[in-house]
Amino acid sequence: MKPENKRMQEYLVNNGIYATPKYLQAGSLKGCWRLYNKKDRWSEGLVRALNGLGFTNYNGKPLDQLSGNGGMFQVFVRGHSEFLINKAA
């Protein structure tokens, strides 16, 4: 796992969110994080938690019930670019 994704995953776990992150460096969603957990459903609790941590949807608006992928926990978000900075291990 790339260092920025590992840092994001640790941040999410520390805040009670279990997801696999991937930062998208190219394509139409460049600059977004893809967060997913195929075992979890998208819920109001996840919406509140992610909004509370300062994430927005890919358009910069707050997340809502329709942000998930067909009810599954897969969402594209923006925020927390501080995890992209290369840090020495």
Summary of the structure (lengths in Angstrom):
residues: 89
radius of gyration: 12.3
end to end distance: 14.0
largest distance: 38.7
contacts: 226
relative contact order: 0.23
helix: 31%
strand: 26%
